[in-house]
Amino acid sequence: MSSSAPDFESLLREALRPVEPSADLTARLELTLVSLTELAQEELDSWELSAMRDPRNWVRPAAAVIVGAGAGSALVLLRVRNRHRARRAQSASLTDLAERTLADIAAEARRILPRR
């Protein structure tokens, strides 16, 4: 091999080096997810049941359900993930950690759903 050939291992190491996200990324992501969930809920609230007879009117509510469910689920997961270290420190075993995580998911989902 010639000495002018690039060192692929060092190039890959440099390219795959972990990058720290900005400090406000979580807050911006959470704000975006809350906004999407609220917009989807407003769209569903404004939809009239009488419009259900015409299938051409189903696209917007169906899209609102999909966007709302996706953003709401992502919001729950984001908030639960942010509290993971605290739950891990409080847990005595892996089973206890799993139980605490599931309880946190349920509590967060209940917290979000009534407002939506």
C-alpha positions in Angstrom: 0.0 0.0 0.0 1.2 3.5 -0.7 1.7 6.0 2.1 -0.5 8.5 0.3 -3.6 6.3 0.9 -6.0 7.8 3.5 -6.1 6.2 6.9 -9.7 5.0 6.8 -9.8 4.0 10.4 -8.9 7.5 11.6 -11.3 9.0 9.1 -14.1 6.8 10.4 -13.3 7.5 14.0 -13.4 11.2 13.3 -16.7 10.9 11.4 -18.4 8.8 14.0 -17.3 10.8 17.0 -20.2 11.5 19.3 -21.6 15.0 19.1 -23.2 16.6 22.1 -26.6 18.1 21.3 -27.2 21.7 22.3 -28.4 22.4 25.8 -31.9 23.5 24.8 -32.6 20.7 22.3 -34.8 18.8 24.7 -36.8 21.9 25.6 -37.3 22.8 21.9 -38.3 19.2 21.0 -40.7 19.1 23.9 -42.2 22.4 22.8 -42.6 21.2 19.2 -44.3 18.0 20.3 -46.7 19.8 22.6 -47.6 22.2 19.8 -48.2 19.4 17.3 -50.4 17.6 19.8 -52.4 20.7 20.6 -52.8 21.5 16.9 -54.0 18.0 16.2 -56.5 18.2 19.1 -57.8 21.5 17.8 -58.3 20.0 14.4 -60.3 17.1 15.8 -62.3 19.4 18.0 -63.3 21.5 15.0 -64.4 18.5 13.0 -68.1 17.9 12.9 -69.6 14.5 13.1 -72.1 15.3 10.3 -69.1 15.5 7.9 -68.3 11.9 8.6 -70.9 10.8 5.9 -68.6 12.0 3.1 -65.3 10.0 2.9 -63.6 12.9 1.2 -63.7 14.7 4.6 -61.9 11.9 6.5 -58.3 12.8 5.4 -57.8 15.8 7.8 -59.2 14.1 10.9 -57.2 10.9 10.1 -54.0 12.9 9.7 -54.8 14.8 12.9 -55.2 11.5 14.8 -51.9 10.1 13.4 -50.0 13.3 14.1 -51.5 13.7 17.6 -50.9 10.1 18.6 -47.3 10.2 17.3 -46.5 13.5 18.9 -48.2 12.6 22.2 -46.4 9.2 22.3 -43.0 10.9 21.6 -43.7 13.5 24.3 -44.4 10.8 26.8 -41.2 8.9 25.9 -39.1 12.1 25.9 -40.3 13.0 29.4 -39.9 9.5 30.8 -36.4 9.2 29.3 -35.4 12.5 30.9 -36.2 11.0 34.3 -34.5 7.6 33.7 -31.4 8.3 35.7 -33.4 9.2 38.8 -35.5 6.0 38.5 -32.3 3.9 38.0 -30.8 5.4 41.1 -33.9 4.6 43.1 -34.3 1.1 41.8 -33.0 -1.9 43.7 -33.2 -4.3 40.7 -33.9 -4.5 37.1 -37.5 -5.7 37.8 -38.0 -2.7 40.1 -36.6 -0.3 37.4 -39.0 -1.8 34.8 -41.9 -1.4 37.2 -41.0 2.2 38.0 -40.5 3.0 34.3 -44.0 1.5 33.4 -45.6 3.4 36.2 -43.9 6.6 35.0 -45.1 6.0 31.4 -48.7 5.5 32.7 -48.6 8.6 34.9 -47.2 10.8 32.1 -49.8 9.5 29.6 -52.6 10.3 32.1 -51.1 13.7 32.6 -51.1 14.5 28.9 -54.3 12.8 27.8 -56.9 14.8 29.8 -55.6 18.1 28.5 -55.8 16.9 24.9 
